[in-house]
């Protein structure tokens, strides 16, 4: 199993985290590899110069190394499962659509990701040239590389501040909604086309897939700093409109789904669905054809007790359960006594999927839409996003 970490394609990109300790996988007979890859401008700068997606190519290089060397560590190069979360999950969905990744893995686990978050070449080049402008150098790879690293990092920070404070749609394009200035770019070579459309057309159809999300992803970003309590009804309506939905019917549906929710609660729920839950579901849907390899769907619903219970089933909280690393710097996010039996269940399911392709519940199809609902009492359920799925049909 090869782990690809998250971090907005801008931060971290490293396998060196206590949550990612692979000892429990090794204990259970799985060789676990955690990798690092270039992020930010180092990994995803695009200037129309024939070089693109170096961070993704780092991941491909790591997988090629695993193919060529993992037998020396007791692994089977024909039984590679790539798994990752957030930007790591987005990477994996993109790898499914990349010709250079063909044959490098047999199974894939996409945790809180999908195949929709990429930039067009035009958007990516605008971002790359703005980086050079903020660095005060020519918009060439050589000029940027010759400048001090601190200059590039400062320019990246200035770019993110500009995205936050001056979100001009004409400049930022699709980045305005994804908040990922360094996301993968459809360059026509490394990534020949939009990954979702390539997967819909059959790319990666032979890869067995496990895909899912957390019920309340965005609360991780809104609750700890109190942002969730500052969101106004006007901001909530603006979000719905920006996503292309009708405001009043959408809010009526979400109020029914979340009785008593504040504007901030609804904002978080809607953004969670747009950013994570619907992309994961749509990826499962396009993979549900009879000719494709099996796809299994899960939802992580355990609600953290932290912040008075308001953190909920937030983004990334499933990771220590998957790795069976509860207690490894998890107190701040998971509390004093997160349920070990949930870690036992999730870790067992991931090991079973990696070794057999069957995590222990029915594959996803368009009739039953079966998904495993992971909580203190885990169970398979059918169509967990039924109302949301219909509301967003044709929009997301």
C-alpha positions in Angstrom: 0.0 0.0 0.0 1.4 3.3 -1.1 0.1 6.4 0.8 -0.1 9.9 -0.8 -0.7 12.6 1.7 -2.8 15.8 1.3 -2.2 19.5 2.0 -3.9 21.6 -0.7 -1.1 20.7 -3.2 0.7 23.6 -1.4 1.6 22.4 2.1 3.2 19.2 3.5 3.2 16.7 0.7 5.1 14.5 3.0 4.8 11.0 4.4 6.5 12.0 7.6 3.5 12.3 10.0 2.7 10.3 13.1 -0.7 9.6 11.8 0.9 7.8 8.8 2.9 5.3 10.7 2.5 2.1 8.7 3.3 -0.3 11.6 -0.2 -1.6 11.9 -0.3 -2.4 8.2 3.0 -4.3 8.6 1.6 -6.1 11.6 -1.2 -7.3 9.4 1.0 -8.4 6.5 0.9 -5.4 4.3 4.1 -3.5 3.2 3.2 0.2 3.7 5.1 2.9 1.8 4.5 6.6 2.5 5.9 9.0 -0.1 6.8 12.7 -0.5 6.2 14.8 -3.6 6.8 18.4 -4.6 4.0 20.8 -3.8 3.3 24.5 -4.5 5.2 26.1 -7.4 7.9 23.4 -7.1 5.4 20.8 -8.0 2.7 22.5 -10.1 4.1 25.6 -11.7 2.8 25.9 -15.3 4.2 28.4 -17.8 3.2 26.8 -21.1 6.8 25.6 -21.5 6.2 21.9 -21.9 6.7 21.1 -18.2 3.7 20.4 -16.0 2.5 18.5 -13.0 5.9 17.7 -11.6 4.3 16.8 -8.3 2.2 14.1 -10.0 5.3 12.9 -11.9 7.0 12.5 -8.5 4.2 10.2 -7.5 4.5 8.2 -10.7 8.3 8.0 -10.1 7.6 6.7 -6.6 5.2 4.1 -7.9 7.7 3.0 -10.5 10.3 2.6 -7.8 7.8 0.4 -5.8 7.2 -1.7 -8.9 10.9 -2.3 -9.4 12.0 -2.7 -5.7 9.2 -3.6 -3.4 9.8 -7.4 -3.7 13.0 -6.8 -1.8 10.9 -5.7 1.1 8.4 -8.6 0.9 5.9 -6.8 -1.3 4.2 -8.0 -4.5 4.6 -5.5 -7.4 1.4 -6.9 -8.9 -0.6 -6.2 -5.8 -0.1 -2.4 -5.3 -2.8 -0.4 -3.7 -2.4 3.4 -3.8 -4.3 5.3 -1.1 -4.5 8.9 0.0 -6.6 11.7 1.5 -7.6 15.2 0.3 -5.0 16.4 -2.2 -3.6 12.9 -2.0 -7.0 11.5 -3.0 -7.4 14.1 -5.7 -3.9 13.0 -6.9 -5.0 9.4 -7.1 -8.2 10.1 -9.0 -6.0 12.1 -11.4 -3.5 9.2 -11.7 -6.4 7.0 -12.8 -6.6 9.3 -15.9 -2.9 9.6 -16.5 -1.3 7.3 -19.2 2.1 7.4 -17.4 0.5 5.8 -14.4 -0.9 2.8 -16.3 0.1 -0.5 -14.8 1.7 0.9 -11.7 -1.1 0.0 -9.3 -4.0 -2.5 -9.1 -6.3 -0.9 -6.6 -6.9 2.7 -5.4 -8.5 4.2 -2.3 -9.7 7.8 -2.6 -10.4 9.4 0.8 -12.2 12.8 0.6 -11.4 13.5 -3.1 -12.7 13.1 -6.6 -11.7 13.8 -10.2 -13.1 17.3 -10.7 -10.4 19.6 -9.2 -8.0 20.6 -11.9 -7.0 23.8 -13.7 -7.1 24.5 -17.4 -3.8 25.4 -19.0 -4.9 29.0 -19.4 -5.7 29.4 -15.7 -2.6 27.6 -14.5 -0.4 29.8 -16.8 -2.0 33.0 -15.4 -1.2 31.8 -11.9 2.4 30.9 -12.8 3.0 34.3 -14.4 1.5 36.1 -11.4 3.9 34.2 -9.2 6.8 35.4 -11.3 5.4 39.0 -11.1 5.3 38.8 -7.3 8.8 37.5 -7.2 10.0 40.3 -9.5 11.5 38.0 -12.1 10.8 37.0 -15.7 8.0 34.4 -16.1 10.4 31.6 -17.0 11.3 28.5 -15.1 15.0 29.4 -15.1 14.4 32.8 -13.7 12.1 31.5 -10.9 14.6 28.7 -10.1 17.5 31.2 -9.9 15.7 33.3 -7.3 16.0 32.6 -3.6 13.6 29.9 -2.3 12.3 32.4 0.3 11.3 34.7 -2.5 9.2 31.9 -4.1 7.6 30.9 -0.8 6.7 34.6 0.0 5.2 34.9 -3.5 3.1 31.8 -2.9 1.8 33.3 0.3 1.1 36.6 -1.4 -0.8 34.7 -4.1 -3.0 32.9 -1.5 -3.7 36.2 0.2 -4.8 37.7 -3.2 -7.0 34.7 -3.7 -8.6 35.3 -0.3 -8.9 39.1 -0.4 -9.3 39.9 -4.1 -11.1 36.9 -5.6 -11.4 38.1 -9.2 -13.2 35.4 -11.2 -11.7 36.6 -14.5 -8.2 35.9 -13.2 -8.7 32.9 -10.9 -11.3 30.9 -13.0 -11.9 27.4 -11.5 -9.4 28.1 -8.7 -11.9 30.5 -7.2 -14.1 27.6 -6.1 -11.5 25.0 -5.4 -9.1 27.3 -3.5 -6.2 25.3 -5.0 -3.9 27.6 -7.0 -1.4 24.7 -7.4 -3.9 22.0 -8.4 -3.0 19.7 -11.3 -3.3 21.2 -14.8 -4.8 19.7 -17.9 -1.7 20.3 -20.0 -2.5 17.9 -22.9 0.5 15.7 -22.2 1.0 14.5 -18.6 -2.7 15.0 -18.1 -4.2 14.7 -21.6 -7.7 15.7 -20.7 -10.0 16.4 -17.7 -9.6 13.4 -15.4 -13.3 13.0 -14.7 -14.1 12.9 -18.4 -11.3 10.5 -19.1 -12.5 8.2 -16.3 -16.1 8.5 -17.6 -14.7 7.4 -21.0 -13.0 4.3 -19.4 -9.6 5.4 -18.2 -8.6 3.3 -15.2 -11.6 1.1 -15.6 -9.6 -2.0 -14.6 -8.5 -0.5 -11.2 -10.5 -1.7 -8.2 -11.7 1.4 -6.3 -12.7 2.3 -2.8 -13.9 5.9 -2.5 -15.7 8.0 0.2 -15.8 11.1 2.3 -16.5 12.4 5.7 -20.0 13.6 6.6 -18.9 17.0 7.9 -15.6 17.7 6.1 -15.6 21.5 6.2 -16.2 21.8 9.9 -12.5 21.2 10.4 -11.7 24.6 8.8 -14.7 26.5 10.2 -15.1 25.4 13.8 -11.6 25.7 15.5 -11.2 29.5 14.7 -14.9 30.3 15.2 -15.5 31.2 11.5 -18.6 29.1 11.5 -20.3 31.6 13.8 -19.5 34.6 11.7 -21.2 33.4 8.5 -24.3 35.5 7.6 -27.4 34.5 5.7 -26.2 36.7 2.8 -22.9 34.8 2.6 -24.8 31.5 2.7 -27.0 32.6 -0.2 -24.0 33.8 -2.1 -22.3 30.4 -1.8 -25.3 28.6 -3.1 -25.5 31.0 -6.1 -21.8 30.7 -6.8 -22.3 26.9 -7.0 -25.0 27.3 -9.6 -28.0 26.2 -7.6 -31.3 28.0 -7.0 -31.0 29.7 -3.6 -34.4 29.2 -1.9 -35.1 25.6 -3.0 -31.6 24.6 -2.0 -31.7 26.2 1.4 -35.1 24.7 2.0 -33.7 21.2 1.2 -30.7 21.7 3.5 -32.8 23.1 6.3 -34.9 20.0 6.1 -31.8 17.8 6.2 -30.3 19.8 9.1 -33.0 21.0 11.4 -32.1 23.9 13.6 -28.8 24.6 11.7 -27.3 28.0 11.8 -26.2 29.8 8.6 -22.7 28.7 9.3 -23.8 25.1 9.8 -25.6 25.2 6.4 -22.7 26.9 4.7 -20.4 24.1 6.0 -22.8 21.3 4.9 -23.3 22.8 1.4 -19.6 23.3 0.9 -18.8 19.8 2.2 -21.2 18.4 -0.4 -19.8 20.5 -3.3 -16.2 20.0 -2.5 -16.0 16.4 -1.2 -19.1 14.3 -0.9 -20.6 14.9 -4.4 -17.3 14.5 -6.3 -16.7 11.1 -4.5 -20.2 10.0 -5.3 -19.9 11.1 -9.0 -16.6 9.2 -9.3 -18.4 6.1 -8.0 -21.3 6.6 -10.3 -19.2 6.8 -13.5 -17.4 3.6 -12.3 -20.6 1.7 -11.7 -20.9 0.2 -15.2 -20.9 -3.6 -15.4 -17.7 -3.6 -17.4 -15.6 -1.7 -14.9 -13.7 -3.2 -11.9 -15.6 -3.1 -8.7 -16.1 0.2 -6.8 -16.9 0.3 -3.1 -18.2 3.4 -1.3 -17.9 4.4 2.3 -18.9 7.4 4.5 -17.0 8.3 7.7 -19.6 9.6 10.1 -18.0 9.5 13.6 -18.3 12.9 15.3 -15.4 14.1 17.3 -16.2 15.3 20.8 -13.8 18.3 20.4 -14.9 21.9 20.5 -18.0 20.9 22.4 -18.9 18.3 19.8 -19.0 20.9 17.1 -16.0 19.6 15.1 -18.1 16.7 13.9 -17.0 14.2 11.3 -14.5 16.7 9.9 -11.9 16.5 7.2 -9.0 14.1 7.7 -10.3 12.7 11.0 -10.6 9.2 9.4 -6.9 8.9 8.8 -5.8 7.6 12.3 -8.6 5.1 12.2 -7.5 3.8 8.8 -3.8 3.6 9.9 -4.8 2.3 13.4 -2.7 5.1 15.0 -5.1 6.6 17.5 -3.2 8.2 20.3 -0.4 9.4 18.0 -1.0 13.1 18.3 -4.7 12.8 17.9 -6.0 14.3 21.2 -6.6 17.8 19.9 -8.8 16.5 17.1 -10.2 13.2 18.4 -10.4 13.7 22.1 -9.2 11.5 24.9 -10.9 8.3 24.0 -11.8 7.8 20.3 -13.3 4.4 19.7 -10.7 1.8 19.0 -13.3 -0.6 17.6 -13.9 1.9 14.8 -10.2 1.9 14.1 -10.3 -1.9 14.1 -13.1 -1.9 11.6 -11.7 0.6 9.2 -8.2 -0.7 9.3 -9.4 -4.2 8.7 -11.5 -3.0 5.7 -8.6 -1.2 4.1 -6.3 -4.3 4.6 -9.0 -6.5 3.1 -9.5 -4.3 0.1 -5.7 -4.1 -0.5 -5.3 -7.9 -0.3 -8.5 -9.1 -2.0 -10.3 -6.1 -3.6 -13.3 -6.7 -1.2 -13.5 -4.4 1.9 -16.5 -6.4 3.3 -19.6 -4.8 1.9 -21.5 -4.8 -1.5 -20.0 -3.0 -4.5 -21.6 0.2 -5.5 -24.2 0.1 -8.3 -26.9 2.5 -9.5 -29.7 0.4 -8.1 -28.8 -0.1 -4.4 -26.0 2.5 -4.1 -24.6 0.6 -1.2 -22.1 2.3 1.1 -20.5 1.5 4.4 -21.4 3.9 7.1 -18.4 4.0 9.5 -19.3 5.1 13.1 -19.2 3.6 16.5 -21.7 1.1 15.1 -20.7 0.6 11.5 -23.2 -0.8 8.9 -23.9 -0.8 5.2 -26.6 1.6 4.1 -28.2 2.4 0.8 -28.1 5.7 -1.0 -26.8 7.8 1.9 -26.8 11.0 -0.2 -30.1 10.5 -1.9 -31.7 13.9 -1.5 -28.4 15.8 -2.0 -27.6 13.7 -5.1 -30.9 14.7 -6.8 -30.6 18.3 -5.7 -27.2 18.6 -7.3 -28.0 16.6 -10.4 -26.6 18.3 -13.5 -24.8 20.9 -11.4 -22.2 18.9 -9.5 
